[in-house]
Amino acid sequence: MPTGVMNGILTKWGVPSTIQLFLMVTAVSYVSVSTLMIFENRFYLLNSKKKWWKRIRPFWMASNFLFGILYQIPVILEVPDLKYAKEVVINSLPCVPEFLYTADIVLPSLNDTTVILCTVIYVLVIFGQLFVFATIIMVQLSTNFGASTLSGTTRRLQKRLLKALIWQTGIPFLYLVLPGCYSVFSVYTEYFNMMWSAGAAGSAGAMKLEPEPIMQLKSGRKTFGHSGV
C-alpha cells in the first residue's frame, strides 16, 4: 500500500495529512501540466496562423489544468479513516519502528488498483500530449515549414531552444517520472529495489549542459520581433 508520513511545517501548523497529500500531488501535477504548456507555446508560435487552434486553445488549457485535479477524485473518494488506516499499516509491517506509533500516517487508498490506474492515466494523458507536441515541433523545424513566417536566425534559435527544453524536461522525466512509475510497479508487485528508484542529476545540470540557447533567446528578442512571432 502507498503510505507516507507527513512531518513538515504544515504538520506543525495542524494541517491534516490528507490535505497535505492532496496539495503535494496537485503541485506535482501542475508542474507536469506547466511543462506541457511550454511545449504547446512553441507549437503555437510556429502555427499561430491556424485559426482552429486559436479557438480551442483556451479550452484545451483549462481542461488540462482541470484534469490535474479531477484525476485524483477516485482516490480522494477512497481515503480511509486515519485511525483504521494506521492500524492496517502497522499490522502489515513485520517490524514496526517506534516512531510510527505516534506518527501522522497518511494512506490515500486501501485499494492499490485505484491509485495505479489514476497515476497511469495521468502520465499517459499529459506526457502523451507533450510527446506529440515535441514531435510536431521537431518535424516542422527540420523541414521548410514556416520559412515564410520565421527568419533563418529565428528558426535556428527555436531549434536550439527546443533542444534545451528537451534537456530540461528529459532529465527530470528520468529521475521523477520513471522512478514514480517504478513505485507504482513496486506497489502492484510488492517487489522493491532501491537501486531502481535512485535519482539522477537535476534540471540545473541540464542547464549547465545547454545554457547557450536560453542566453541567445534572451538577447535575440528583437529577432523574434522582426519575424512577427
Buried (B, 14 or more C-beta within 10 A) or exposed (E): BBBBBBEEEBBEEEBBBBEBBBEBBEEBBBEBBEBBBBBBEBBBBBBBEEEEBEEEBEEBBEEBBEBBBEBBEBBBEBBBEBEEBBEBBEEEEEEEEEEBEEBBBBBBBBBBEBBBBBBEEBBEBBBEBBEBBBEBBBEBBEEEBBEEBBBEBBBBBBBBBBBBBBBBBEBBBEBBBEBBEBBBEBBEEEEEEEEEBEEEEBBEEBBEEBEEBBEBBEEBEEBBEEBEB
